[in-house]
């Protein structure tokens, strides 16, 4: 069972491993949208958005519902919103850690005597 869960996680994170797919998920976290709305908000051409939506659909991360001549996309699981928030927090933590290291480096550099030229 553990191997199955690990395999699922690996495949799930592979499906998320593209900046455009992450952006699409962020937009869908705000509410359901059709391809044209997603394209407009991202500023990307339709084929690129459609390709990424196809991958997200194949991995059951988003679903599409036909409404007239449009397909409305939605997040399959609302927990994805939380996952994106956690990823943002991890990024912020890394950023804070990097800034702290840079500040410490700068302080150490100011304490060292400057070479005479």
C-alpha positions in Angstrom: 0.0 0.0 0.0 2.8 2.4 0.8 4.3 1.9 -2.6 1.0 2.7 -4.2 0.7 6.0 -2.2 4.3 6.9 -3.0 3.7 6.3 -6.7 0.5 8.3 -6.6 2.3 11.2 -4.9 5.2 11.1 -7.5 2.7 11.1 -10.4 0.7 13.9 -8.7 3.7 16.1 -8.2 4.9 15.4 -11.8 1.6 16.7 -13.0 2.1 19.9 -11.0 5.7 20.3 -12.2 5.1 23.1 -14.8 4.8 26.8 -14.0 1.8 27.2 -16.4 -0.1 24.4 -14.8 0.6 25.9 -11.3 -0.7 29.3 -12.6 -3.9 27.6 -14.0 -4.5 25.9 -10.7 -4.0 29.2 -8.9 -6.6 30.8 -11.2 -9.1 27.9 -10.7 -8.6 28.3 -6.9 -10.3 31.6 -7.3 -13.2 30.0 -9.2 -14.2 28.0 -12.2 -13.1 29.3 -15.6 -13.3 28.4 -19.2 -10.2 28.2 -21.5 -10.7 31.7 -22.9 -10.8 33.2 -19.4 -7.7 31.3 -18.4 -5.9 32.4 -21.6 -6.8 36.0 -21.0 -5.7 36.0 -17.4 -2.4 34.3 -18.2 -1.7 36.1 -21.4 -0.8 32.8 -23.1 -1.9 31.3 -26.4 -4.8 28.9 -26.4 -2.9 25.8 -27.5 -0.4 26.1 -24.5 -3.3 26.5 -22.0 -5.3 23.6 -23.6 -2.2 21.3 -23.5 -1.7 22.0 -19.8 -5.4 21.5 -19.0 -5.3 18.2 -20.8 -2.5 17.0 -18.6 -4.3 18.3 -15.4 -7.5 16.5 -16.6 -5.7 13.3 -17.3 -4.3 13.3 -13.7 -7.7 14.0 -12.3 -6.6 17.3 -10.9 -9.2 19.4 -12.8 -12.4 18.5 -14.4 -14.2 20.0 -17.3 -18.0 20.5 -17.7 -19.5 21.4 -21.1 -21.8 24.4 -21.0 -23.0 25.3 -24.4 -20.0 25.7 -26.6 -17.6 26.2 -23.7 -15.9 23.9 -21.2 -15.8 25.2 -17.7 -12.8 23.9 -15.7 -12.9 23.4 -11.9 -10.5 22.0 -9.3 -11.3 18.3 -8.7 -10.3 18.5 -5.0 -10.5 21.8 -3.0 -7.5 20.5 -1.0 -5.4 21.7 -3.9 -6.0 25.3 -2.7 -4.4 24.3 0.6 -1.5 22.6 -1.2 -0.8 25.7 -3.2 -0.9 27.8 0.0 1.5 25.5 1.8 3.9 25.6 -1.3 3.7 29.4 -1.1 4.6 29.3 2.6 7.5 27.0 2.0 8.8 29.4 -0.7 8.4 32.3 1.8 10.3 30.3 4.5 13.1 29.6 2.0 13.2 33.3 1.0 13.3 34.5 4.7 16.1 32.0 5.3 18.1 33.2 2.3 17.6 36.9 3.3 18.8 36.1 6.9 21.9 34.4 5.5 22.6 37.3 3.2 22.2 39.8 6.1 24.5 37.8 8.3 27.1 37.6 5.4 26.8 41.4 5.0 27.3 42.0 8.7 30.4 39.8 8.7 31.8 41.6 5.7 31.4 44.9 7.4 33.2 43.7 10.5 36.3 42.5 8.5 39.0 45.0 7.9 39.0 46.3 4.3 42.2 45.6 2.3 44.3 48.7 1.4 44.6 49.3 -2.2 
